[in-house]
Each structure stands twice: as structure tokens, then as C-alpha cells.
């Protein structure tokens, strides 16, 4: 995927969104969490991270059960880690409950 394609996909994902991501984003946006700046649908190489804090090289991924034991997700995580990012994954239902 080219950089332009990744950027276009990130923009489309920002507009589509989903409930768990929207709930977490409401907590993190506008530096609401101790002044840390987070961004949504952050293009990172050929991938798009759900939420990222660029200053602390942190990626947060929210996943449904279809992502359990996903080789694609392992490949994404490895790529992001090689770029210097720590990757945290949370189940979507955990965000909805908490």
C-alpha cells in the first residue's frame, strides 16, 4: 500500500469510527489524559494505528474477537515495534464495559 493510499484509508476510518474507539477517544482527545497528545487513525508505514501517542511512541489498538490469534495483527505489531512503538491491544468489549 502506498503512503497516499494509507493516508486515504486513515481518513476514511476516522470518519467511519466505531463505538469502543469513540468512547476511548473521548477520554484521550484534546490532551485530556494528563496533557498527553493522542491522534486517531495514525498512518504508520503501510498500516493505520487506531490511536497513537507519537511523543511516547505508543500505539493503542482496539479489537473485536475476530482478531484473536490473528497472524495479520502479529505482523502489524512487529512492524510497529520495529519502528520503535510499543503496542497495547485491548478488547473492544472491555472498553465498552469499563
Helices and strands as residue ranges (DSSP letters): H 3-16, H 19-28, G 29-31, E 39-44, E 47-53, E 58-63, G 65-67, H 71-82, E 86-91, H 92-97
